[in-house]
Structures are given as structure tokens and as C-alpha cells.
Amino acid sequence: NCALRLSSLWSLVVRYTYLADGFNVNFTQTTDSANTIKKYVEDKTNGKIDKLVEDLDPSTVMYLTSYIYYKGSSPDVYERACRNL
């Protein structure tokens, strides 16, 4: 497994251009890596997404993930709005 290290410049560009994060993990330690990724996404989505990663291959060098966490009004607001149409 080649150890891909994210440069600080790359991290800054990704953070300010895409409002995204990147971090290093040791993919040869598959369970720890999967748990780190799961915990990150779980924390960012307030526990709504908690099973994003199951098994990782130890030869993995990069894992890209994307998630959408919508925080909005309760469904009751939409139901009331639909009744008024």
C-alpha cells in the first residue's frame, strides 16, 4: 500500500473551494480506517448517516465519499402548505 499523504495546500483548496474536508488514514488498518470515516460522516450528519463504510480493502489508497445532510423545517410545515394549495 502506497501511503498517499494530502498536502496542506490541497486541503486548503478543497476546504475553501468545495467546503469539503480531507484527512489521512492508514488503509492497511482496515477496521480503524472504516471506523474513522464512519465517525466523521456520523458526526457531520448528527448521527443520521452511520453505516456509510463497511469493509475496506487494505490496498486502498483513497476513499472519496459524499453525503447530503438536509436540515430544514419539519414535515408538518410541508403538509400544511400542501393543504393550502
Buried (B, 14 or more C-beta within 10 A) or exposed (E): EEEEEEEEEEBEEBEEEEEEEBEEBEBEEBEEBBBBBBEBBBEEBEEEBEEBBEEBEEEBEEBEEEEEEEEEEEEEEEEEEEEEE
